[in-house]
Structure formats: C-alpha cells, structure tokens
Amino acid sequence: MSVVVPDADAMRALAHDVVAPVLRPGDLLLLSGDLGAGKTTFTQGLGEALGVRGPIASPTFIIARTHPSLVGGPALVHVDAYRLGSLAELDDLDLDATLEDAVTVVEWGDPAAALSEDRLHVTISRTRGGDIDPEAPDGGDRVVTLEGHGQRWAGVDFGGAA
C-alpha cells in the first residue's frame, strides 16, 4: 500500500489513524527514508496514538529510547540505527528483551529485519526536495509505502487508506 503525504501533520495522521490501530505488542516496524524524510514525524504519530510518554524525538545520539505507555498499552521502543555500523551493534542493544511486549520502531531499519520474520517496512520517499518540516519552504510531498512481511502482516487491512 502506498499513500501520498503532503506535510508533517498528514504524516503524523497516517501513523496515528491508519497504522497505529492495527499494532499490537511484539510488532516491529522498520522505517526507511532519507534524512529529513519524516521517519521521526511518523513515529510521533504512533506514539500519540499508543498513548506513550513523550515527547518523541529523534534518538540519533541516544540510539534507543523506550517510551512507556500511559494508558496500559504496549511501550514504544524507538531506535535510530543510523550510527550503527553492523548487525552486531544492533544486537548489542538487546532489543530482543522488549520485542515481544513493545511496539518497536527502528529508523534506518534495514539491518533490523533480522530481528523478526514478521515486520512492517515503512518506506518514505520524497517526490521533490525539502524536509517534511511544515515550516520549510517547498517541503515536498512524500510517498509512504507500507509493506508487511511474515504471517503477522498477511491480510492486514489498513482501512483502505491507499
């Protein structure tokens, strides 16, 4: 499924209204896209929908941050794998310990595919230049593609948002 997203609010809404309602503990989401494409903005929408403690900010220098639920749902584990040099470094984060109980989002997540056969890959592509920041001139539309892998995502309906 692919959808065009015109701005940051629409990116958050896509995550909040379309993706978050189908999430459950143990889900792994891999986010791919250029710098400034909207990966953290997408994660902010998920965090709001899941009712986790925030704010959700890019974990680039922290690498991984856990946002506990404020409403009795799953925690959100937000990982930025951009600075990681190998799968071994990702493994050192010990994400396996929380993977079953939390919703785990890995930005720059392609290497994290090894964590689970069941995963949702979210690819964010620019249609023209600029950051997703709504204040940025000519921020540009994004095409967000949701691609499920494994039995968990077989037949998942994202509410006809395509």
N, C-alpha and C positions, 0 to 999 in steps of 0.2 A: 504494500500500500504506500502511495506517495501523496503528499499534500503540499501545496504552496503556502508558505507562511510569510506574510508581509512585514511583520515587525515583532518587537520583543513581547508585547502583550499577547499577540497571537501565538507566539512560541510557547509562552507560559500556559496559555489556554489549551493548546494542543496536548501538552503534557498533563495538565490538570483534568481536562474534561474527556479526553479520548484514551490516553494511555493509563493514567492512574486508576481508573475504575476497574481495570482488568488485572491489576497487580495483586500479588499475594506474597506472603513470606516465602523466601527462597528464590525469588525471581532475580535474575541477573540481566542488566541492561548494559550494552556496550555502545558508547557514543563516539562517533567518528565525524570529523569535520575540521576545516582549517581553524587557525587561531581567530577568535572573534566571530565564529560562525553561529554561536548560540547554544553550545553544549551546557554551559552553566545556567543559562537562562531557562533552558528546557528542564534542568534539574530543579530549579527554583519552583517551577510549576508543579513538579512531582511532590516536592517537599510540602508545599502548601496543601495540596490535596490529601496527602498522607497524614497531615497534622503533626509534623515533627518540629522539634525545637530548632529554631533558626538563629541567625539568618544563614541562608545557603549562599556561600561564596566559593569562588574557585579555590580548590585545595592544592594548587600548584606547588607551593612551598612546604605544605604540611604533608602532602602526598595522599593521606586518607583521613577522613573526618566522619565520625558517627554522630548522627542526629537522632536522639531518642524520640520515640513517639510521645506526644502529649495527650493522645486520645485512646491509648490502649491497643494501637495497631503495631505494625512492624516498624522497626527503626529504619532509617535510611543511611546506608553506608555510601559515602561519596568519595571516589578515588580519582586521582589525576595521575595517569601513568605516563604523562609526557616526559618526565625527567628520569623515568626508569629505563635502564639500559638493557634489561633482559627479563625473560620469564622468571629466572631465579630471584631477581629483585622483587618482582611482583609476588612470588611465593613467600618471600620473607615478610610480607605484610600480614600473613596468616589470615587471609580473608576467609579461608575455609571455616574458621571458628564461628563466623557470623553469617555465612552464606545461607544456611537453612532457615534462620529466624528473621532475617532482614531483607529489605529490598536493596540490592547492591547496584550502584551505578558507577561504571568505570569510563571516564573520559579518556580518549586516546586508547580505547579498549581492545583493539585487535588482538594483542597478545593474551588478554584475559579470556579469550574464547576457550582456552584450555581449562578454565575453572569449571565449566559445565557444558554438557551437550545441549542443555536447554537454556536458551538465551534469546533476548530480543536485541537485534542490532538496529540502532537508530543512526542513520547517516544523514548529515546536514550538509547540503551543497548550496553554494551561492549561485544566484542567477546573474548577479552583477556585483560590483565592488562594494566595500564598506562593511563595517561591523554591524551587528544586529542592534547595537545601541540605538534607541529611538531618537536620541539627540544628535546622532551622527548624520551629516548630510548624505543623501543618497545611500542609506543603509542597505538597500537592496533586498529583494525577496530571497527566501530560502526554499529549497525543496527538501522536505523531510521525508525520508523513506524508512518505513518500519518493516523489518524482515525477521520473522520468527524462525528459530532453529530448534529442532528437537520436538519430542512428543508434547511437552508443555504448551507449546505455541501452535500446534496443529489445530486449525479451525478456529482460532481466537478471532472474535469479531470486534473490530474497533469502532463499531457504531456507524459504519458507512461514511466515515469522515473523508474518504478518498475523493 
